[in-house]
Amino acid sequence: MTLADDGASTPAQVPFPPQPGDVTTEWLTSVLHEAGALGTSTTVTAIRHDLLSEGVGMMGTVSRLHVEYDQPGAGPVSLILKSASEAPMSRQVAAQFRLYEREVNFYLGLGEALEPTVPHAYFAEYAPQTVDYAILMQDFNGYQTGDQVLGADIEQARRAVEALAQFHAQYWDRVDDPALDWVPSTNSDLVRDSMIEGCIAGWDKMAGLFTDLPERLKAAKADYLSRLPALYAAMVEGHQTLAHTDYRADNLLFGSEPGHQPIVILDWSAVAKSKGVQDLAYFLTQNLSEHCRANHENELHGLYYETLVKEGVDNYSFDEFDRDYELGVLFNFVYAIVIASALDISNERATAFVGKLASRSAECILERGLLDTLLPTLPASGVSA
């Protein structure tokens, strides 16, 4: 296994199966032996896989491997394998933003310290020359998967917000650690420039796809796009932490039985350095059910701050947090634009997923009056459609 640095990545040192159908009993036996998850006298005798990730603009393939051994019950009966997407556009986007490389680096460098809220990885490797990767991880079969279309209910949302604040507190004002040099900033060239280009190219497609978006928001196209550089710059001012940056319901698992973890956080391919409110605003504005947001948004907003303080963050006033949160609400509309315009949303659930993402985000921006209050205070640039 190789921890790729921030420059040229080293080739994979050990061959790995690029897709779930390529996994052999010999390879899996070797990996589990090396990880200490299987006794050296035991071997894998059979594997079958189920594909878990179809549609919804997935950046990769997620499969469940069902495993049999020559000594029944000697190892994990099921495992999750993440592989590169077979869709050329998704693979291109993943390469552009180094998504596969970043997730491999996360599991090799940070994942273990965050267990059990993060799945244990038995193997993680990236092959830059072919843009392939493989992450073999612990399965949480039996947990309830979040659903961004339906939106999180209040119990799910409380778990998600508490876990998010605990994660952010762990890295609060610590992102300058050399061990995190591989993590890009939200305002880095890698992230910012491509996202702004995607917003400029994609606004009209997004607006045309979701014709029920409020006219007030559609009319703000030029103002919003011209202030994107300022929005990105503002996200890296002040207190910084590690941000998941795709903290949505579909990437969360909720324990539903005795002995389960309360929550498990998946998909660390877009981890970046930013304000913690980038994650919080994304979750609260785009991932709650309509009932939950209408009745509990303020409670959840406060719960995040209270948990930060409880976890030892003592240099962040509530007023500063509240101002940052409004910035996060305005900022996160970029994901509605880019996802709606750039990814494969050809199936029915994918369209519903992106539609909710856009409509909920727009509603929150307008409810808070941010187009009239916060947006004009940001310096405009020459960026335009």
C-alpha positions as CSV (number, residue, x, y, z in Angstrom):
1,M,0.0,0.0,0.0
2,T,1.3,3.4,-0.9
3,L,0.3,6.8,0.6
4,A,0.3,9.0,-2.5
5,D,1.9,12.4,-2.0
6,D,0.5,15.7,-3.2
7,G,2.7,15.7,-6.3
8,A,3.2,12.9,-8.7
9,S,1.6,9.7,-7.4
10,T,3.7,6.5,-7.2
11,P,2.5,3.5,-9.2
12,A,0.6,0.8,-7.2
13,Q,3.1,-1.5,-5.6
14,V,0.7,-4.5,-5.5
15,P,-1.6,-5.4,-8.4
16,F,-5.3,-5.3,-7.4
17,P,-8.5,-6.2,-9.1
18,P,-9.9,-3.1,-11.0
19,Q,-13.5,-4.3,-10.7
20,P,-15.4,-6.6,-8.3
21,G,-15.7,-9.3,-11.0
22,D,-11.9,-9.4,-11.1
23,V,-11.5,-10.3,-7.4
24,T,-10.0,-13.8,-7.0
25,T,-9.9,-16.1,-4.0
26,E,-6.1,-15.9,-4.0
27,W,-6.0,-12.1,-4.0
28,L,-8.6,-11.8,-1.2
29,T,-6.9,-14.5,0.9
30,S,-3.6,-12.6,0.6
31,V,-5.2,-9.3,1.6
32,L,-7.0,-10.7,4.6
33,H,-3.9,-12.5,5.7
34,E,-1.8,-9.3,5.5
35,A,-4.5,-7.3,7.3
36,G,-4.7,-9.8,10.1
37,A,-8.3,-10.5,9.5
38,L,-7.8,-14.1,8.6
39,G,-5.6,-16.8,10.1
40,T,-2.7,-17.8,7.9
41,S,-3.8,-21.4,7.7
42,T,-7.3,-20.3,6.4
43,T,-8.1,-19.5,2.7
44,V,-11.0,-18.0,0.8
45,T,-12.8,-20.6,-1.2
46,A,-15.6,-18.7,-3.0
47,I,-16.7,-15.1,-3.7
48,R,-19.8,-13.6,-5.2
49,H,-20.7,-10.0,-5.4
50,D,-23.7,-7.7,-5.5
51,L,-23.5,-4.3,-7.1
52,L,-24.8,-1.6,-4.6
53,S,-24.1,1.6,-6.6
54,E,-26.1,2.1,-9.7
55,G,-27.1,5.5,-11.0
56,V,-27.3,8.8,-9.1
57,G,-24.1,10.0,-10.8
58,M,-21.9,7.7,-8.7
59,M,-18.2,8.5,-8.9
60,G,-17.3,4.9,-8.4
61,T,-18.6,1.3,-8.1
62,V,-19.5,0.0,-4.7
63,S,-20.1,-3.8,-4.3
64,R,-20.7,-6.2,-1.5
65,L,-18.5,-9.3,-1.6
66,H,-20.0,-12.5,0.0
67,V,-17.1,-14.6,1.1
68,E,-16.8,-18.3,2.0
69,Y,-13.7,-20.0,3.7
70,D,-12.3,-23.5,4.0
71,Q,-13.1,-23.1,7.7
72,P,-16.6,-21.7,7.9
73,G,-16.9,-18.5,9.9
74,A,-13.1,-17.9,10.0
75,G,-13.3,-14.4,8.5
76,P,-15.7,-11.6,7.6
77,V,-18.7,-13.1,5.8
78,S,-19.1,-10.0,3.7
79,L,-17.0,-7.0,2.7
80,I,-17.5,-3.8,0.8
81,L,-15.3,-3.1,-2.2
82,K,-15.0,0.4,-3.8
83,S,-13.7,0.5,-7.4
84,A,-13.4,3.1,-10.1
85,S,-16.4,3.9,-12.1
86,E,-16.8,2.3,-15.5
87,A,-18.5,5.4,-16.8
88,P,-16.0,7.6,-18.7
89,M,-17.4,10.9,-17.5
90,S,-17.5,9.9,-13.9
91,R,-13.9,8.5,-14.1
92,Q,-12.8,11.8,-15.8
93,V,-14.4,13.9,-13.0
94,A,-12.8,11.6,-10.4
95,A,-9.3,12.0,-12.0
96,Q,-9.8,15.8,-12.3
97,F,-10.5,16.2,-8.6
98,R,-8.2,13.3,-7.4
99,L,-11.2,11.7,-5.7
100,Y,-9.9,8.2,-5.8
101,E,-6.4,9.2,-4.6
102,R,-7.8,11.3,-1.8
103,E,-10.0,8.5,-0.5
104,V,-7.1,6.1,-0.5
105,N,-4.9,8.6,1.3
106,F,-7.7,9.1,3.8
107,Y,-8.0,5.5,4.7
108,L,-4.2,4.9,4.8
109,G,-3.6,8.0,6.9
110,L,-6.6,9.0,8.9
111,G,-9.3,6.3,8.8
112,E,-8.1,4.1,11.6
113,A,-8.1,7.1,14.1
114,L,-11.8,7.7,13.3
115,E,-13.1,4.2,13.7
116,P,-15.7,3.0,14.4
117,T,-17.5,6.0,13.0
118,V,-15.5,5.3,9.8
119,P,-15.3,1.8,8.3
120,H,-12.1,-0.2,8.8
121,A,-10.2,-0.6,5.6
122,Y,-8.4,-3.9,5.0
123,F,-6.8,-2.7,1.7
124,A,-6.5,0.7,-0.1
125,E,-4.5,1.3,-3.2
126,Y,-4.6,3.8,-6.2
127,A,-3.1,3.3,-9.6
128,P,-2.7,6.8,-11.2
129,Q,-1.6,5.5,-14.6
130,T,-5.0,3.9,-15.2
131,V,-7.2,5.9,-12.7
132,D,-8.1,2.7,-10.9
133,Y,-8.4,2.1,-7.2
134,A,-9.6,-0.4,-4.7
135,I,-10.7,0.0,-1.1
136,L,-11.7,-3.2,0.7
137,M,-13.6,-2.3,3.9
138,Q,-15.7,-3.5,6.7
139,D,-19.3,-4.1,5.9
140,F,-22.2,-2.7,7.9
141,N,-24.9,-4.9,6.6
142,G,-28.1,-4.4,8.5
143,Y,-27.7,-0.7,9.1
144,Q,-30.2,1.8,7.7
145,T,-28.9,3.8,4.7
146,G,-29.8,7.5,4.7
147,D,-31.9,8.8,1.8
148,Q,-31.3,12.3,0.5
149,V,-34.6,12.2,-1.5
150,L,-36.7,11.5,1.5
151,G,-34.4,13.5,3.8
152,A,-33.2,12.7,7.3
153,D,-35.7,12.6,10.2
154,I,-34.9,14.3,13.5
155,E,-33.3,11.2,15.1
156,Q,-31.0,10.6,12.1
157,A,-30.2,14.3,11.9
158,R,-29.2,14.6,15.6
159,R,-26.8,11.6,15.2
160,A,-25.4,13.1,12.0
161,V,-24.8,16.6,13.5
162,E,-23.2,15.3,16.6
163,A,-20.8,13.0,14.7
164,L,-20.0,15.9,12.4
165,A,-19.1,18.3,15.2
166,Q,-17.0,15.6,16.9
167,F,-15.0,15.0,13.7
168,H,-14.5,18.7,13.1
169,A,-13.4,19.3,16.7
170,Q,-10.7,16.6,16.3
171,Y,-9.0,18.6,13.5
172,W,-10.0,22.1,14.6
173,D,-7.1,24.5,13.8
174,R,-4.8,21.6,13.1
175,V,-4.9,21.4,9.3
176,D,-1.3,22.8,9.0
177,D,0.0,19.5,10.3
178,P,2.5,18.2,7.7
179,A,0.7,14.8,7.8
180,L,-2.2,16.5,6.1
181,D,-0.3,18.1,3.3
182,W,-2.1,15.7,0.8
183,V,-5.4,17.2,1.7
184,P,-6.3,20.1,-0.6
185,S,-7.9,23.4,0.6
186,T,-11.4,24.2,-0.6
187,N,-9.9,27.3,-2.1
188,S,-7.0,25.3,-3.8
189,D,-6.7,25.4,-7.6
190,L,-7.6,21.7,-7.7
191,V,-11.1,22.3,-6.1
192,R,-12.0,26.0,-6.8
193,D,-11.2,26.5,-10.5
194,S,-12.9,23.4,-11.7
195,M,-16.0,24.0,-9.6
196,I,-16.3,27.6,-10.7
197,E,-15.9,26.5,-14.3
198,G,-18.6,23.9,-13.7
199,C,-21.0,26.5,-12.2
200,I,-20.5,28.9,-15.1
201,A,-21.0,26.2,-17.7
202,G,-23.8,24.5,-15.8
203,W,-26.1,27.2,-14.5
204,D,-28.4,27.3,-17.5
205,K,-28.6,23.5,-17.7
206,M,-29.5,23.3,-14.0
207,A,-32.1,26.0,-14.3
208,G,-33.6,24.4,-17.4
209,L,-33.7,21.0,-15.7
210,F,-35.5,22.2,-12.6
211,T,-38.0,24.7,-13.9
212,D,-39.6,25.1,-10.5
213,L,-36.6,26.9,-9.0
214,P,-37.6,30.3,-7.7
215,E,-37.4,33.1,-10.2
216,R,-35.6,35.3,-7.7
217,L,-32.8,32.8,-7.6
218,K,-32.6,32.4,-11.4
219,A,-32.4,36.2,-11.7
220,A,-29.4,36.2,-9.4
221,K,-27.3,34.2,-11.9
222,A,-24.8,37.0,-12.8
223,D,-24.5,38.2,-9.2
224,Y,-23.9,34.8,-7.8
225,L,-21.4,33.6,-10.4
226,S,-19.4,36.8,-10.2
227,R,-18.9,36.3,-6.4
228,L,-17.8,32.7,-6.6
229,P,-14.1,33.5,-6.2
230,A,-14.9,35.5,-3.1
231,L,-17.1,32.7,-1.7
232,Y,-14.3,30.2,-2.1
233,A,-11.8,32.6,-0.5
234,A,-14.1,33.2,2.4
235,M,-14.5,29.5,3.1
236,V,-10.8,29.3,4.1
237,E,-10.6,32.4,6.3
238,G,-10.7,32.0,10.0
239,H,-10.9,28.7,11.8
240,Q,-10.2,25.7,9.6
241,T,-10.7,21.9,10.0
242,L,-11.0,18.9,7.9
243,A,-14.3,18.8,6.0
244,H,-16.0,15.8,4.5
245,T,-17.5,18.2,1.8
246,D,-20.1,15.6,0.7
247,Y,-21.8,15.1,4.0
248,R,-25.2,14.0,2.8
249,A,-27.8,11.5,3.8
250,D,-26.8,8.9,1.2
251,N,-23.3,8.8,2.7
252,L,-24.5,7.9,6.2
253,L,-25.5,4.6,7.8
254,F,-27.6,4.6,10.9
255,G,-27.5,1.8,13.4
256,S,-30.9,0.2,13.9
257,E,-30.2,-2.8,16.2
258,P,-28.6,-3.5,19.6
259,G,-24.8,-3.4,19.3
260,H,-24.8,-1.2,16.2
261,Q,-22.8,2.1,16.1
262,P,-25.1,5.1,16.1
263,I,-23.8,6.3,12.8
264,V,-21.2,5.4,10.2
265,I,-19.8,8.0,7.7
266,L,-19.0,6.8,4.2
267,D,-17.3,8.2,1.1
268,W,-14.2,10.3,2.0
269,S,-13.1,11.0,-1.5
270,A,-13.6,14.7,-1.3
271,V,-12.1,15.5,2.1
272,A,-10.7,19.0,2.1
273,K,-9.5,21.8,4.5
274,S,-12.3,24.3,5.1
275,K,-14.7,25.9,7.5
276,G,-16.7,23.2,9.4
277,V,-19.9,25.0,8.4
278,Q,-19.3,23.9,4.8
279,D,-20.4,20.4,5.9
280,L,-23.0,21.6,8.4
281,A,-24.8,23.9,6.0
282,Y,-24.8,21.2,3.2
283,F,-26.4,18.7,5.5
284,L,-29.0,21.0,7.1
285,T,-30.0,22.9,3.9
286,Q,-30.1,20.0,1.5
287,N,-30.5,16.7,3.4
288,L,-33.3,17.1,5.9
289,S,-36.9,16.1,5.3
290,E,-39.2,19.0,4.8
291,H,-40.8,18.3,8.2
292,C,-37.5,18.0,10.0
293,R,-36.1,21.3,8.6
294,A,-39.3,23.2,9.3
295,N,-39.4,22.1,12.9
296,H,-35.8,21.4,13.9
297,E,-33.3,23.3,11.9
298,N,-32.6,25.8,14.7
299,E,-32.2,23.0,17.2
300,L,-29.7,21.1,15.0
301,H,-27.8,24.4,14.3
302,G,-27.4,24.8,18.0
303,L,-26.5,21.2,18.6
304,Y,-23.5,21.4,16.3
305,Y,-22.1,24.4,18.2
306,E,-22.8,22.9,21.6
307,T,-21.0,19.7,20.6
308,L,-18.0,21.6,19.3
309,V,-17.7,23.4,22.7
310,K,-18.2,20.1,24.5
311,E,-15.4,18.5,22.4
312,G,-13.0,21.3,23.5
313,V,-13.4,24.0,20.8
314,D,-13.1,27.2,23.0
315,N,-12.0,29.9,20.5
316,Y,-15.2,30.2,18.3
317,S,-17.9,32.5,19.5
318,F,-21.5,31.7,18.6
319,D,-21.9,34.9,16.7
320,E,-18.9,34.0,14.5
321,F,-20.3,30.5,14.0
322,D,-23.7,32.0,13.0
323,R,-22.1,34.3,10.5
324,D,-20.1,31.5,9.1
325,Y,-23.2,29.3,8.8
326,E,-24.9,31.8,6.6
327,L,-21.8,31.9,4.4
328,G,-22.0,28.1,4.2
329,V,-25.7,28.2,3.2
330,L,-24.9,30.6,0.3
331,F,-21.8,28.7,-0.7
332,N,-23.3,25.2,-1.0
333,F,-25.6,26.1,-3.9
334,V,-22.5,25.4,-6.0
335,Y,-23.1,21.7,-5.5
336,A,-26.6,22.0,-6.8
337,I,-25.3,23.7,-10.0
338,V,-22.4,21.4,-10.7
339,I,-24.1,18.1,-9.9
340,A,-27.2,18.9,-11.8
341,S,-25.2,20.0,-14.9
342,A,-22.2,17.7,-15.0
343,L,-23.1,14.2,-13.8
344,D,-25.1,11.4,-15.3
345,I,-28.6,11.9,-13.9
346,S,-30.4,9.8,-16.4
347,N,-32.5,7.7,-14.0
348,E,-35.6,8.7,-12.1
349,R,-34.0,8.5,-8.6
350,A,-31.0,10.5,-9.7
351,T,-33.2,13.3,-11.0
352,A,-35.2,13.3,-7.8
353,F,-32.0,13.4,-5.7
354,V,-30.5,16.4,-7.6
355,G,-33.9,18.2,-7.7
356,K,-34.2,18.0,-3.9
357,L,-30.6,19.2,-3.5
358,A,-31.3,22.2,-5.7
359,S,-34.8,23.1,-4.4
360,R,-33.9,22.8,-0.7
361,S,-30.8,24.8,-1.1
362,A,-32.6,27.6,-3.0
363,E,-35.4,27.7,-0.4
364,C,-32.9,28.2,2.4
365,I,-31.0,30.9,0.6
366,L,-34.2,32.8,0.0
367,E,-35.7,32.3,3.4
368,R,-32.6,33.9,5.0
369,G,-32.6,36.7,2.4
370,L,-28.9,36.0,1.6
371,L,-29.1,37.3,-2.0
372,D,-30.0,40.7,-0.6
373,T,-27.8,40.8,2.5
374,L,-24.7,38.6,2.4
375,L,-24.1,38.2,-1.4
376,P,-23.7,42.0,-2.1
377,T,-21.1,42.3,0.6
378,L,-18.8,39.9,-1.2
379,P,-16.5,41.5,-3.9
380,A,-17.5,40.7,-7.4
381,S,-15.0,39.5,-10.0
382,G,-14.9,39.3,-13.7
383,V,-16.3,35.8,-13.6
384,S,-19.5,35.5,-15.6
385,A,-21.4,33.1,-17.8
